[in-house]
Amino acid sequence: MLRLRNARGWSQQALAGEANLSLRYLAGVERGEENPSLDTLIAIADALAVSPASLFE
């Protein structure tokens, strides 16, 4: 996810806003401190315009 976010030049705040997540939660997901639900992964993938599977590559 970090790679995809950086490739778009987005900050964590920008992605959190696009995915309708709190910045704190998104940062925790990126650090591996949070366990996102499938719905959250889909929201992040949709915000990045990629498939959910791309988040695991």
N, CA, C and O atoms as a Tripos MOL2 file, in Angstrom:
@<TRIPOS>MOLECULE
protein
  228   227    57     0     0
PROTEIN
NO_CHARGES

@<TRIPOS>ATOM
      1 N           0.8250   -1.1850    0.0000 N.3       1 MET1
      2 CA          0.0000    0.0000    0.0000 C.3       1 MET1
      3 C           0.8710    1.2530    0.0000 C.2       1 MET1
      4 O           0.5880    2.2080   -0.7220 O.2       1 MET1
      5 N           1.9110    1.2490    0.7940 N.am      2 LEU2
      6 CA          2.8110    2.3990    0.8560 C.3       2 LEU2
      7 C           3.4050    2.6990   -0.5190 C.2       2 LEU2
      8 O           3.4770    3.8550   -0.9350 O.2       2 LEU2
      9 N           3.8270    1.6450   -1.2170 N.am      3 ARG3
     10 CA          4.4020    1.8050   -2.5550 C.3       3 ARG3
     11 C           3.3780    2.4370   -3.5040 C.2       3 ARG3
     12 O           3.7110    3.3490   -4.2610 O.2       3 ARG3
     13 N           2.1650    1.9630   -3.4620 N.am      4 LEU4
     14 CA          1.1180    2.4860   -4.3360 C.3       4 LEU4
     15 C           0.7870    3.9370   -3.9880 C.2       4 LEU4
     16 O           0.5840    4.7690   -4.8710 O.2       4 LEU4
     17 N           0.7380    4.2210   -2.6950 N.am      5 ARG5
     18 CA          0.4440    5.5930   -2.2610 C.3       5 ARG5
     19 C           1.5470    6.5380   -2.6950 C.2       5 ARG5
     20 O           1.2770    7.6170   -3.2210 O.2       5 ARG5
     21 N           2.7880    6.1330   -2.4750 N.am      6 ASN6
     22 CA          3.9150    6.9790   -2.8610 C.3       6 ASN6
     23 C           4.0060    7.1650   -4.3660 C.2       6 ASN6
     24 O           4.3870    8.2390   -4.8330 O.2       6 ASN6
     25 N           3.6630    6.1350   -5.1330 N.am      7 ALA7
     26 CA          3.6990    6.2350   -6.5910 C.3       7 ALA7
     27 C           2.7360    7.3120   -7.0930 C.2       7 ALA7
     28 O           2.9530    7.9020   -8.1510 O.2       7 ALA7
     29 N           1.6850    7.5600   -6.3360 N.am      8 ARG8
     30 CA          0.7160    8.6000   -6.7110 C.3       8 ARG8
     31 C           1.0800    9.9590   -6.1240 C.2       8 ARG8
     32 O           0.4410   10.9670   -6.4270 O.2       8 ARG8
     33 N           2.1050    9.9770   -5.2880 N.am      9 GLY9
     34 CA          2.5070   11.2260   -4.6650 C.3       9 GLY9
     35 C           1.5490   11.6820   -3.5800 C.2       9 GLY9
     36 O           1.4730   12.8700   -3.2650 O.2       9 GLY9
     37 N           0.8170   10.7320   -3.0090 N.am     10 TRP10
     38 CA         -0.1740   11.0520   -1.9810 C.3      10 TRP10
     39 C           0.4300   10.9410   -0.5870 C.2      10 TRP10
     40 O           1.2730   10.0830   -0.3270 O.2      10 TRP10
     41 N          -0.0070   11.8060    0.2870 N.am     11 SER11
     42 CA          0.3240   11.7020    1.7040 C.3      11 SER11
     43 C          -0.6260   10.6860    2.3450 C.2      11 SER11
     44 O          -1.6230   10.2880    1.7410 O.2      11 SER11
     45 N          -0.3080   10.2780    3.5610 N.am     12 GLN12
     46 CA         -1.2320    9.4140    4.2890 C.3      12 GLN12
     47 C          -2.5680   10.1180    4.4810 C.2      12 GLN12
     48 O          -3.6260    9.4920    4.4090 O.2      12 GLN12
     49 N          -2.5150   11.3960    4.7200 N.am     13 GLN13
     50 CA         -3.7420   12.1620    4.9340 C.3      13 GLN13
     51 C          -4.6200   12.1520    3.6860 C.2      13 GLN13
     52 O          -5.8400   12.0240    3.7840 O.2      13 GLN13
     53 N          -4.0000   12.2870    2.5140 N.am     14 ALA14
     54 CA         -4.7670   12.2840    1.2630 C.3      14 ALA14
     55 C          -5.4420   10.9340    1.0540 C.2      14 ALA14
     56 O          -6.6230   10.8740    0.7110 O.2      14 ALA14
     57 N          -4.6950    9.8510    1.2600 N.am     15 LEU15
     58 CA         -5.2820    8.5180    1.0840 C.3      15 LEU15
     59 C          -6.3630    8.2620    2.1180 C.2      15 LEU15
     60 O          -7.4180    7.7200    1.7900 O.2      15 LEU15
     61 N          -6.1160    8.6420    3.3500 N.am     16 ALA16
     62 CA         -7.1310    8.4580    4.3920 C.3      16 ALA16
     63 C          -8.4210    9.1760    4.0050 C.2      16 ALA16
     64 O          -9.5090    8.6260    4.1790 O.2      16 ALA16
     65 N          -8.3140   10.3810    3.4910 N.am     17 GLY17
     66 CA         -9.4930   11.1190    3.0660 C.3      17 GLY17
     67 C         -10.2170   10.4420    1.9200 C.2      17 GLY17
     68 O         -11.4440   10.3410    1.9300 O.2      17 GLY17
     69 N          -9.4670    9.9780    0.9330 N.am     18 GLU18
     70 CA        -10.0770    9.3050   -0.2180 C.3      18 GLU18
     71 C         -10.7540    7.9960    0.1740 C.2      18 GLU18
     72 O         -11.7790    7.6260   -0.3990 O.2      18 GLU18
     73 N         -10.1790    7.2950    1.1520 N.am     19 ALA19
     74 CA        -10.7280    6.0080    1.5920 C.3      19 ALA19
     75 C         -11.7230    6.1570    2.7390 C.2      19 ALA19
     76 O         -12.2870    5.1690    3.2080 O.2      19 ALA19
     77 N         -11.9380    7.3960    3.1910 N.am     20 ASN20
     78 CA        -12.8570    7.6790    4.2940 C.3      20 ASN20
     79 C         -12.4320    6.9600    5.5840 C.2      20 ASN20
     80 O         -13.2480    6.3610    6.2840 O.2      20 ASN20
     81 N         -11.1290    7.0410    5.8690 N.am     21 LEU21
     82 CA        -10.5610    6.4480    7.0780 C.3      21 LEU21
     83 C          -9.8840    7.5410    7.8880 C.2      21 LEU21
     84 O          -9.5340    8.5940    7.3570 O.2      21 LEU21
     85 N          -9.7030    7.2850    9.1720 N.am     22 SER22
     86 CA         -8.9520    8.2590    9.9630 C.3      22 SER22
     87 C          -7.4680    8.1310    9.6170 C.2      22 SER22
     88 O          -6.9910    7.0470    9.2790 O.2      22 SER22
     89 N          -6.7620    9.2230    9.7030 N.am     23 LEU23
     90 CA         -5.3300    9.2310    9.4280 C.3      23 LEU23
     91 C          -4.6050    8.2950   10.3820 C.2      23 LEU23
     92 O          -3.7230    7.5460    9.9630 O.2      23 LEU23
     93 N          -4.9600    8.3290   11.6380 N.am     24 ARG24
     94 CA         -4.3110    7.4810   12.6470 C.3      24 ARG24
     95 C          -4.4820    5.9990   12.3100 C.2      24 ARG24
     96 O          -3.5360    5.2200   12.4230 O.2      24 ARG24
     97 N          -5.6850    5.6170   11.8970 N.am     25 TYR25
     98 CA         -5.9480    4.2190   11.5640 C.3      25 TYR25
     99 C          -5.1620    3.7990   10.3240 C.2      25 TYR25
    100 O          -4.5380    2.7380   10.3150 O.2      25 TYR25
    101 N          -5.1880    4.6250    9.2810 N.am     26 LEU26
    102 CA         -4.4580    4.3050    8.0570 C.3      26 LEU26
    103 C          -2.9640    4.1690    8.3380 C.2      26 LEU26
    104 O          -2.3200    3.2550    7.8230 O.2      26 LEU26
    105 N          -2.4160    5.0550    9.1370 N.am     27 ALA27
    106 CA         -0.9960    4.9740    9.4920 C.3      27 ALA27
    107 C          -0.7080    3.6550   10.2160 C.2      27 ALA27
    108 O           0.3230    3.0260    9.9790 O.2      27 ALA27
    109 N          -1.6060    3.2480   11.0850 N.am     28 GLY28
    110 CA         -1.4500    1.9740   11.7820 C.3      28 GLY28
    111 C          -1.5030    0.7870   10.8390 C.2      28 GLY28
    112 O          -0.7770   -0.1890   11.0270 O.2      28 GLY28
    113 N          -2.3530    0.8610    9.8310 N.am     29 VAL29
    114 CA         -2.4270   -0.2030    8.8280 C.3      29 VAL29
    115 C          -1.0980   -0.2850    8.0850 C.2      29 VAL29
    116 O          -0.5560   -1.3750    7.8960 O.2      29 VAL29
    117 N          -0.5810    0.8470    7.6700 N.am     30 GLU30
    118 CA          0.6930    0.8650    6.9390 C.3      30 GLU30
    119 C           1.8450    0.3270    7.7910 C.2      30 GLU30
    120 O           2.7520   -0.3140    7.2610 O.2      30 GLU30
    121 N           1.8210    0.5740    9.0700 N.am     31 ARG31
    122 CA          2.8840    0.0970    9.9620 C.3      31 ARG31
    123 C           2.6720   -1.3490   10.4020 C.2      31 ARG31
    124 O           3.5380   -1.9300   11.0550 O.2      31 ARG31
    125 N           1.5270   -1.9330   10.0480 N.am     32 GLY32
    126 CA          1.2320   -3.3050   10.4410 C.3      32 GLY32
    127 C           0.7380   -3.4270   11.8660 C.2      32 GLY32
    128 O           0.7600   -4.5130   12.4460 O.2      32 GLY32
    129 N           0.2950   -2.3250   12.4300 N.am     33 GLU33
    130 CA         -0.2010   -2.3220   13.8130 C.3      33 GLU33
    131 C          -1.7080   -2.5320   13.8890 C.2      33 GLU33
    132 O          -2.2390   -2.8500   14.9540 O.2      33 GLU33
    133 N          -2.3880   -2.3590   12.7840 N.am     34 GLU34
    134 CA         -3.8450   -2.5430   12.7190 C.3      34 GLU34
    135 C          -4.1420   -3.6940   11.7710 C.2      34 GLU34
    136 O          -3.3990   -3.9350   10.8190 O.2      34 GLU34
    137 N          -5.2190   -4.3950   12.0350 N.am     35 ASN35
    138 CA         -5.6710   -5.4820   11.1690 C.3      35 ASN35
    139 C          -6.9460   -5.0330   10.4670 C.2      35 ASN35
    140 O          -8.0370   -5.1550   11.0240 O.2      35 ASN35
    141 N          -6.8160   -4.5170    9.2530 N.am     36 PRO36
    142 CA         -7.9940   -3.9730    8.5640 C.3      36 PRO36
    143 C          -8.9540   -5.0750    8.1190 C.2      36 PRO36
    144 O          -8.5490   -6.1890    7.7850 O.2      36 PRO36
    145 N         -10.2240   -4.7280    8.1270 N.am     37 SER37
    146 CA        -11.2510   -5.6500    7.6390 C.3      37 SER37
    147 C         -11.1940   -5.6910    6.1120 C.2      37 SER37
    148 O         -10.5290   -4.8660    5.4850 O.2      37 SER37
    149 N         -11.8840   -6.6420    5.5360 N.am     38 LEU38
    150 CA        -11.9660   -6.7290    4.0790 C.3      38 LEU38
    151 C         -12.5860   -5.4630    3.5040 C.2      38 LEU38
    152 O         -12.1410   -4.9720    2.4660 O.2      38 LEU38
    153 N         -13.6010   -4.9340    4.1640 N.am     39 ASP39
    154 CA        -14.2360   -3.6990    3.6970 C.3      39 ASP39
    155 C         -13.2370   -2.5430    3.6780 C.2      39 ASP39
    156 O         -13.2520   -1.7210    2.7610 O.2      39 ASP39
    157 N         -12.3780   -2.4800    4.6810 N.am     40 THR40
    158 CA        -11.3720   -1.4230    4.7330 C.3      40 THR40
    159 C         -10.3570   -1.5920    3.6130 C.2      40 THR40
    160 O          -9.9760   -0.6160    2.9680 O.2      40 THR40
    161 N          -9.9170   -2.8260    3.3770 N.am     41 LEU41
    162 CA         -8.9800   -3.0690    2.2790 C.3      41 LEU41
    163 C          -9.5890   -2.6970    0.9380 C.2      41 LEU41
    164 O          -8.9050   -2.1480    0.0750 O.2      41 LEU41
    165 N         -10.8550   -2.9880    0.7600 N.am     42 ILE42
    166 CA        -11.5350   -2.6280   -0.4850 C.3      42 ILE42
    167 C         -11.6220   -1.1170   -0.6170 C.2      42 ILE42
    168 O         -11.4310   -0.5850   -1.7100 O.2      42 ILE42
    169 N         -11.9050   -0.4150    0.4740 N.am     43 ALA43
    170 CA        -11.9730    1.0510    0.4380 C.3      43 ALA43
    171 C         -10.6150    1.6460    0.0670 C.2      43 ALA43
    172 O         -10.5500    2.5960   -0.7140 O.2      43 ALA43
    173 N          -9.5400    1.1000    0.6130 N.am     44 ILE44
    174 CA         -8.2010    1.5880    0.2930 C.3      44 ILE44
    175 C          -7.8790    1.3020   -1.1680 C.2      44 ILE44
    176 O          -7.3700    2.1700   -1.8770 O.2      44 ILE44
    177 N          -8.1750    0.0860   -1.6160 N.am     45 ALA45
    178 CA         -7.9210   -0.2780   -3.0070 C.3      45 ALA45
    179 C          -8.7240    0.6040   -3.9600 C.2      45 ALA45
    180 O          -8.1940    1.0590   -4.9730 O.2      45 ALA45
    181 N          -9.9850    0.8470   -3.6480 N.am     46 ASP46
    182 CA        -10.8130    1.7160   -4.4910 C.3      46 ASP46
    183 C         -10.2360    3.1250   -4.5520 C.2      46 ASP46
    184 O         -10.2080    3.7380   -5.6200 O.2      46 ASP46
    185 N          -9.7790    3.6390   -3.4230 N.am     47 ALA47
    186 CA         -9.2000    4.9750   -3.3900 C.3      47 ALA47
    187 C          -7.9540    5.0540   -4.2530 C.2      47 ALA47
    188 O          -7.6890    6.0790   -4.8810 O.2      47 ALA47
    189 N          -7.1880    3.9660   -4.2830 N.am     48 LEU48
    190 CA         -5.9570    3.9300   -5.0830 C.3      48 LEU48
    191 C          -6.2150    3.4770   -6.5200 C.2      48 LEU48
    192 O          -5.2990    3.4600   -7.3430 O.2      48 LEU48
    193 N          -7.4610    3.1120   -6.8180 N.am     49 ALA49
    194 CA         -7.8630    2.6380   -8.1530 C.3      49 ALA49
    195 C          -7.0710    1.4000   -8.5680 C.2      49 ALA49
    196 O          -6.5830    1.3040   -9.6940 O.2      49 ALA49
    197 N          -6.9550    0.4500   -7.6290 N.am     50 VAL50
    198 CA         -6.2850   -0.8220   -7.8960 C.3      50 VAL50
    199 C          -7.1660   -1.9530   -7.3490 C.2      50 VAL50
    200 O          -8.1370   -1.7030   -6.6350 O.2      50 VAL50
    201 N          -6.8190   -3.1770   -7.6880 N.am     51 SER51
    202 CA         -7.5510   -4.3170   -7.1230 C.3      51 SER51
    203 C          -7.0740   -4.5370   -5.6840 C.2      51 SER51
    204 O          -5.9340   -4.2050   -5.3580 O.2      51 SER51
    205 N          -7.9200   -5.0850   -4.8330 N.am     52 PRO52
    206 CA         -7.4930   -5.3640   -3.4670 C.3      52 PRO52
    207 C          -6.2510   -6.2660   -3.4230 C.2      52 PRO52
    208 O          -5.4070   -6.1080   -2.5410 O.2      52 PRO52
    209 N          -6.1350   -7.1960   -4.3550 N.am     53 ALA53
    210 CA         -4.9620   -8.0820   -4.3850 C.3      53 ALA53
    211 C          -3.6620   -7.3110   -4.5640 C.2      53 ALA53
    212 O          -2.6110   -7.7600   -4.1070 O.2      53 ALA53
    213 N          -3.7170   -6.1520   -5.2250 N.am     54 SER54
    214 CA         -2.5260   -5.3370   -5.4520 C.3      54 SER54
    215 C          -1.9240   -4.8430   -4.1450 C.2      54 SER54
    216 O          -0.7320   -4.5400   -4.0880 O.2      54 SER54
    217 N          -2.7230   -4.7590   -3.1130 N.am     55 LEU55
    218 CA         -2.2240   -4.2730   -1.8260 C.3      55 LEU55
    219 C          -1.2530   -5.2610   -1.1810 C.2      55 LEU55
    220 O          -0.5050   -4.9040   -0.2710 O.2      55 LEU55
    221 N          -1.2720   -6.5000   -1.6600 N.am     56 PHE56
    222 CA         -0.4340   -7.5430   -1.0590 C.3      56 PHE56
    223 C           0.7990   -7.8740   -1.8970 C.2      56 PHE56
    224 O           1.5850   -8.7440   -1.5210 O.2      56 PHE56
    225 N           0.9730   -7.2000   -3.0140 N.am     57 GLU57
    226 CA          2.1220   -7.4800   -3.8840 C.3      57 GLU57
    227 C           3.3690   -6.8250   -3.3730 C.2      57 GLU57
    228 O           4.4310   -6.9560   -3.9820 O.2      57 GLU57
@<TRIPOS>BOND
     1     1     2 1
     2     2     3 1
     3     3     4 2
     4     3     5 am
     5     5     6 1
     6     6     7 1
     7     7     8 2
     8     7     9 am
     9     9    10 1
    10    10    11 1
    11    11    12 2
    12    11    13 am
    13    13    14 1
    14    14    15 1
    15    15    16 2
    16    15    17 am
    17    17    18 1
    18    18    19 1
    19    19    20 2
    20    19    21 am
    21    21    22 1
    22    22    23 1
    23    23    24 2
    24    23    25 am
    25    25    26 1
    26    26    27 1
    27    27    28 2
    28    27    29 am
    29    29    30 1
    30    30    31 1
    31    31    32 2
    32    31    33 am
    33    33    34 1
    34    34    35 1
    35    35    36 2
    36    35    37 am
    37    37    38 1
    38    38    39 1
    39    39    40 2
    40    39    41 am
    41    41    42 1
    42    42    43 1
    43    43    44 2
    44    43    45 am
    45    45    46 1
    46    46    47 1
    47    47    48 2
    48    47    49 am
    49    49    50 1
    50    50    51 1
    51    51    52 2
    52    51    53 am
    53    53    54 1
    54    54    55 1
    55    55    56 2
    56    55    57 am
    57    57    58 1
    58    58    59 1
    59    59    60 2
    60    59    61 am
    61    61    62 1
    62    62    63 1
    63    63    64 2
    64    63    65 am
    65    65    66 1
    66    66    67 1
    67    67    68 2
    68    67    69 am
    69    69    70 1
    70    70    71 1
    71    71    72 2
    72    71    73 am
    73    73    74 1
    74    74    75 1
    75    75    76 2
    76    75    77 am
    77    77    78 1
    78    78    79 1
    79    79    80 2
    80    79    81 am
    81    81    82 1
    82    82    83 1
    83    83    84 2
    84    83    85 am
    85    85    86 1
    86    86    87 1
    87    87    88 2
    88    87    89 am
    89    89    90 1
    90    90    91 1
    91    91    92 2
    92    91    93 am
    93    93    94 1
    94    94    95 1
    95    95    96 2
    96    95    97 am
    97    97    98 1
    98    98    99 1
    99    99   100 2
   100    99   101 am
   101   101   102 1
   102   102   103 1
   103   103   104 2
   104   103   105 am
   105   105   106 1
   106   106   107 1
   107   107   108 2
   108   107   109 am
   109   109   110 1
   110   110   111 1
   111   111   112 2
   112   111   113 am
   113   113   114 1
   114   114   115 1
   115   115   116 2
   116   115   117 am
   117   117   118 1
   118   118   119 1
   119   119   120 2
   120   119   121 am
   121   121   122 1
   122   122   123 1
   123   123   124 2
   124   123   125 am
   125   125   126 1
   126   126   127 1
   127   127   128 2
   128   127   129 am
   129   129   130 1
   130   130   131 1
   131   131   132 2
   132   131   133 am
   133   133   134 1
   134   134   135 1
   135   135   136 2
   136   135   137 am
   137   137   138 1
   138   138   139 1
   139   139   140 2
   140   139   141 am
   141   141   142 1
   142   142   143 1
   143   143   144 2
   144   143   145 am
   145   145   146 1
   146   146   147 1
   147   147   148 2
   148   147   149 am
   149   149   150 1
   150   150   151 1
   151   151   152 2
   152   151   153 am
   153   153   154 1
   154   154   155 1
   155   155   156 2
   156   155   157 am
   157   157   158 1
   158   158   159 1
   159   159   160 2
   160   159   161 am
   161   161   162 1
   162   162   163 1
   163   163   164 2
   164   163   165 am
   165   165   166 1
   166   166   167 1
   167   167   168 2
   168   167   169 am
   169   169   170 1
   170   170   171 1
   171   171   172 2
   172   171   173 am
   173   173   174 1
   174   174   175 1
   175   175   176 2
   176   175   177 am
   177   177   178 1
   178   178   179 1
   179   179   180 2
   180   179   181 am
   181   181   182 1
   182   182   183 1
   183   183   184 2
   184   183   185 am
   185   185   186 1
   186   186   187 1
   187   187   188 2
   188   187   189 am
   189   189   190 1
   190   190   191 1
   191   191   192 2
   192   191   193 am
   193   193   194 1
   194   194   195 1
   195   195   196 2
   196   195   197 am
   197   197   198 1
   198   198   199 1
   199   199   200 2
   200   199   201 am
   201   201   202 1
   202   202   203 1
   203   203   204 2
   204   203   205 am
   205   205   206 1
   206   206   207 1
   207   207   208 2
   208   207   209 am
   209   209   210 1
   210   210   211 1
   211   211   212 2
   212   211   213 am
   213   213   214 1
   214   214   215 1
   215   215   216 2
   216   215   217 am
   217   217   218 1
   218   218   219 1
   219   219   220 2
   220   219   221 am
   221   221   222 1
   222   222   223 1
   223   223   224 2
   224   223   225 am
   225   225   226 1
   226   226   227 1
   227   227   228 2
@<TRIPOS>SUBSTRUCTURE
     1 MET1         2 RESIDUE 1 A MET
     2 LEU2         6 RESIDUE 1 A LEU
     3 ARG3        10 RESIDUE 1 A ARG
     4 LEU4        14 RESIDUE 1 A LEU
     5 ARG5        18 RESIDUE 1 A ARG
     6 ASN6        22 RESIDUE 1 A ASN
     7 ALA7        26 RESIDUE 1 A ALA
     8 ARG8        30 RESIDUE 1 A ARG
     9 GLY9        34 RESIDUE 1 A GLY
    10 TRP10       38 RESIDUE 1 A TRP
    11 SER11       42 RESIDUE 1 A SER
    12 GLN12       46 RESIDUE 1 A GLN
    13 GLN13       50 RESIDUE 1 A GLN
    14 ALA14       54 RESIDUE 1 A ALA
    15 LEU15       58 RESIDUE 1 A LEU
    16 ALA16       62 RESIDUE 1 A ALA
    17 GLY17       66 RESIDUE 1 A GLY
    18 GLU18       70 RESIDUE 1 A GLU
    19 ALA19       74 RESIDUE 1 A ALA
    20 ASN20       78 RESIDUE 1 A ASN
    21 LEU21       82 RESIDUE 1 A LEU
    22 SER22       86 RESIDUE 1 A SER
    23 LEU23       90 RESIDUE 1 A LEU
    24 ARG24       94 RESIDUE 1 A ARG
    25 TYR25       98 RESIDUE 1 A TYR
    26 LEU26      102 RESIDUE 1 A LEU
    27 ALA27      106 RESIDUE 1 A ALA
    28 GLY28      110 RESIDUE 1 A GLY
    29 VAL29      114 RESIDUE 1 A VAL
    30 GLU30      118 RESIDUE 1 A GLU
    31 ARG31      122 RESIDUE 1 A ARG
    32 GLY32      126 RESIDUE 1 A GLY
    33 GLU33      130 RESIDUE 1 A GLU
    34 GLU34      134 RESIDUE 1 A GLU
    35 ASN35      138 RESIDUE 1 A ASN
    36 PRO36      142 RESIDUE 1 A PRO
    37 SER37      146 RESIDUE 1 A SER
    38 LEU38      150 RESIDUE 1 A LEU
    39 ASP39      154 RESIDUE 1 A ASP
    40 THR40      158 RESIDUE 1 A THR
    41 LEU41      162 RESIDUE 1 A LEU
    42 ILE42      166 RESIDUE 1 A ILE
    43 ALA43      170 RESIDUE 1 A ALA
    44 ILE44      174 RESIDUE 1 A ILE
    45 ALA45      178 RESIDUE 1 A ALA
    46 ASP46      182 RESIDUE 1 A ASP
    47 ALA47      186 RESIDUE 1 A ALA
    48 LEU48      190 RESIDUE 1 A LEU
    49 ALA49      194 RESIDUE 1 A ALA
    50 VAL50      198 RESIDUE 1 A VAL
    51 SER51      202 RESIDUE 1 A SER
    52 PRO52      206 RESIDUE 1 A PRO
    53 ALA53      210 RESIDUE 1 A ALA
    54 SER54      214 RESIDUE 1 A SER
    55 LEU55      218 RESIDUE 1 A LEU
    56 PHE56      222 RESIDUE 1 A PHE
    57 GLU57      226 RESIDUE 1 A GLU
